[in-house]
């Protein structure tokens, strides 16, 4: 019974470790991008997103001649 209790608790602890790892990797990526001067401003990121969305829509629905 003790082993089952440990396994049950470890599942929740593992979720916490995974979340911490994902957040840490995201922050590290943003820090390195900022350090390298590659981090986009909010306006530039929004313009980039619109460009990507328009390109994806064009590829999804090509105009046939």
C-alpha distances in whole Angstrom, upper triangle without the diagonal:
4,6,5,6,9,10,11,13,14,16,18,19,20,22,24,24,26,28,29,30,32,34,35,36,38,40,41,42,44,45,47,49,50,51,53,54,53,51,53,54,53,56,56,53,53,57,55,52,55,57,54,53,57,56,53,55,58,56,55,58,61,64,66,70
4,5,5,6,9,10,11,12,15,16,17,18,21,22,22,24,26,27,28,30,32,32,34,36,37,38,40,42,43,44,46,48,48,50,52,51,49,51,52,51,54,54,51,52,55,53,51,54,56,53,52,56,56,53,55,58,56,54,58,61,64,66,70
4,5,5,6,9,10,10,13,15,15,16,19,20,20,22,24,25,26,28,30,31,32,34,36,36,38,40,41,42,44,46,46,48,50,49,47,49,50,49,53,52,49,50,53,51,49,52,53,50,50,54,53,50,52,55,53,52,55,58,61,63,67
4,5,5,6,9,10,11,13,14,15,17,19,20,21,23,25,26,27,29,30,31,33,35,36,38,40,41,42,44,45,46,48,50,48,46,48,49,48,51,51,48,48,52,49,47,50,51,48,48,52,51,48,50,53,51,49,53,56,59,61,65
4,5,5,6,8,10,12,13,14,16,17,18,20,22,23,24,26,28,29,31,32,34,35,37,38,39,41,43,44,45,47,49,47,45,47,48,47,50,50,47,47,51,49,46,49,51,48,48,51,51,48,50,53,52,50,53,56,60,62,65
4,5,5,6,9,10,10,12,14,15,16,18,20,21,22,24,26,26,28,30,31,32,34,36,37,38,40,41,42,44,46,44,43,45,46,45,48,48,45,46,49,47,45,48,50,47,47,50,50,47,49,52,50,49,52,55,59,61,64
4,6,5,6,9,10,10,13,14,15,16,19,20,20,22,24,25,26,28,30,31,33,35,36,37,39,40,41,43,45,43,41,43,44,43,47,46,43,44,47,45,43,46,47,44,44,48,47,44,46,49,47,46,49,52,56,57,61
4,6,6,7,9,10,12,14,15,16,18,19,21,22,24,25,27,28,30,31,33,34,36,37,39,40,41,43,45,43,41,42,43,42,45,45,42,43,46,44,42,44,46,43,43,46,46,43,45,48,47,45,48,51,55,57,60
4,5,6,6,9,10,11,13,15,16,17,19,20,22,23,25,26,28,29,31,32,33,35,37,38,39,41,43,41,39,41,42,40,44,44,41,42,45,43,41,44,46,43,42,46,46,43,45,49,47,45,49,52,55,57,61
4,5,5,6,9,10,10,12,14,15,16,18,20,21,22,24,25,26,28,30,31,32,34,36,37,38,40,39,37,39,40,39,42,42,39,40,43,41,39,42,44,41,41,45,44,42,44,47,45,44,47,50,53,56,59
4,5,5,6,9,10,11,12,14,15,17,19,20,21,23,25,26,27,29,30,32,33,35,36,38,39,37,35,37,38,37,40,40,37,38,41,39,36,40,41,38,38,42,41,39,41,44,42,40,44,47,50,52,56
4,5,5,6,9,10,11,13,14,16,17,18,20,21,23,24,26,27,29,31,32,33,35,36,38,36,34,35,36,35,38,39,35,36,39,38,35,38,40,37,37,41,41,38,40,43,42,40,44,47,50,52,56
4,5,5,6,9,10,11,12,14,15,16,18,20,21,22,24,26,27,29,30,32,33,35,36,35,33,35,36,35,38,38,35,36,39,38,36,39,40,38,38,42,41,39,41,44,43,42,45,48,51,54,57
4,5,5,6,9,10,10,12,14,15,16,18,20,21,22,24,26,27,29,30,31,33,34,33,31,33,34,34,37,37,33,35,38,36,34,37,38,35,36,39,39,36,39,42,40,39,43,45,49,51,54
4,5,5,6,9,10,11,12,14,15,17,18,20,21,23,24,26,27,29,30,32,33,31,29,31,32,31,34,34,30,32,35,33,31,34,35,33,33,36,36,34,36,39,38,36,40,42,46,48,52
4,5,5,6,9,10,11,12,14,15,16,18,20,21,22,24,26,27,28,30,32,30,28,30,31,30,33,33,30,31,34,33,31,34,36,33,33,37,37,35,37,40,39,38,42,44,48,50,54
4,5,5,6,9,10,10,12,14,15,16,18,20,21,22,24,26,27,28,30,29,27,29,30,30,33,33,30,32,35,33,31,34,36,33,34,37,37,35,38,40,39,38,42,44,48,50,54
4,5,5,6,9,10,11,12,14,15,17,19,20,21,23,24,26,27,29,27,25,27,29,28,31,31,27,29,32,30,28,31,33,30,30,34,34,31,34,37,35,35,38,40,44,46,50
4,5,5,6,8,10,11,12,14,15,17,18,20,21,23,24,26,27,25,23,25,26,25,28,28,25,26,30,28,26,29,31,28,29,32,32,30,33,36,34,34,37,40,43,46,49
4,6,5,6,9,10,11,12,14,15,16,18,20,21,22,24,26,24,22,24,26,25,29,29,25,27,30,29,27,31,32,30,30,34,34,32,35,38,37,36,40,42,45,48,51
4,6,5,6,9,10,10,12,14,15,16,18,20,21,22,24,23,21,24,25,25,29,28,25,27,30,28,26,30,31,28,29,33,33,31,34,36,35,35,38,40,44,46,50
4,5,5,6,9,10,11,12,14,16,17,18,20,21,23,21,19,21,23,22,25,25,21,23,26,24,23,26,27,25,26,29,29,27,30,33,31,31,35,37,40,43,46
4,5,5,6,9,10,11,12,14,15,17,18,20,21,20,17,19,20,20,24,23,20,22,25,23,22,26,27,25,26,30,30,28,31,33,33,32,36,38,41,44,47
4,5,5,6,9,10,11,12,14,15,16,18,20,19,17,20,21,21,25,24,22,24,27,25,24,28,29,27,28,32,31,30,33,35,35,35,38,40,43,46,49
4,6,5,6,9,10,11,12,14,15,16,18,17,15,18,20,20,24,23,20,23,25,23,22,26,26,24,26,29,29,27,31,33,32,32,36,37,41,43,46
4,5,5,6,9,10,11,12,14,15,16,15,13,15,17,17,20,19,16,19,22,19,19,23,23,21,23,26,26,25,28,30,29,30,33,35,38,41,44
4,5,5,6,9,10,11,12,14,15,14,12,15,16,17,20,20,17,20,23,21,20,24,25,24,25,29,28,28,31,33,32,33,36,38,41,44,47
4,5,5,6,9,10,10,12,14,13,12,15,17,19,22,21,19,22,24,22,22,26,26,25,27,30,29,29,32,34,33,34,37,39,42,45,47
4,5,5,6,9,10,11,12,11,10,13,15,16,20,18,16,19,21,18,19,23,23,21,23,26,26,25,28,30,29,30,34,35,38,41,44
4,6,5,6,8,10,10,9,7,10,12,13,17,15,13,17,19,17,17,21,22,20,23,25,25,25,28,30,30,31,34,35,38,41,44
4,5,5,6,9,10,10,9,12,14,16,19,18,16,20,22,20,21,24,25,24,26,29,29,29,32,33,33,34,37,38,41,44,47
4,5,5,6,8,8,9,12,15,17,20,18,17,20,22,20,21,25,24,23,26,29,28,28,31,33,32,34,37,38,41,43,46
4,5,5,6,5,5,9,12,14,17,14,13,17,18,16,18,21,21,20,23,25,25,25,28,29,29,31,34,34,37,40,42
4,5,5,6,5,8,10,13,16,14,14,17,19,17,19,22,22,22,24,27,27,27,30,32,32,33,36,37,39,42,45
4,6,8,8,12,14,17,19,17,17,21,22,20,22,25,25,25,28,30,29,30,33,34,34,36,39,39,42,45,47
4,6,8,11,14,17,19,16,16,20,21,19,21,24,23,23,26,28,27,28,31,32,32,34,37,37,40,43,44
4,6,8,11,14,16,13,14,18,18,16,19,22,21,21,24,26,25,27,30,31,31,33,35,36,38,41,43
4,6,9,13,14,11,11,15,15,13,16,19,18,18,21,23,22,23,26,27,27,29,32,32,35,38,40
4,7,9,12,10,9,13,14,12,14,17,17,17,20,22,22,23,25,27,27,29,31,32,35,38,40
4,6,8,6,6,9,10,9,11,14,14,15,17,19,19,21,23,24,25,27,29,30,32,35,37
4,5,5,6,9,10,10,12,14,15,16,18,20,21,22,24,26,27,28,30,31,33,37,39
4,6,5,6,9,10,10,12,14,15,16,18,20,21,22,24,26,27,29,30,32,36,38
4,5,5,6,9,10,11,12,14,15,17,19,20,21,23,25,26,27,28,30,34,35
4,5,5,6,9,10,11,12,14,15,16,18,20,21,23,24,26,27,28,32,34
4,5,5,6,9,10,10,12,14,15,16,18,20,21,22,24,25,28,31,33
4,5,5,6,9,10,10,12,14,15,16,18,20,21,22,24,26,30,32
4,5,5,6,9,10,11,12,14,15,17,19,20,21,22,24,27,29
4,5,5,6,9,10,11,12,14,15,17,18,20,21,23,26,28
4,5,5,6,9,10,10,12,14,15,16,18,20,22,25,28
4,5,5,6,9,10,10,12,14,15,16,18,20,23,25
4,5,5,6,9,10,11,12,14,15,16,18,22,24
4,5,5,6,9,10,11,12,14,15,18,21,24
4,5,5,6,9,10,10,12,14,16,20,23
4,5,5,6,9,10,11,12,14,17,20
4,5,5,6,9,10,10,13,16,18
4,5,5,6,9,10,13,16,19
4,5,5,6,8,11,14,17
4,6,5,6,8,11,14
4,6,6,9,12,15
4,6,10,12,16
4,6,9,13
4,6,9
4,6
4
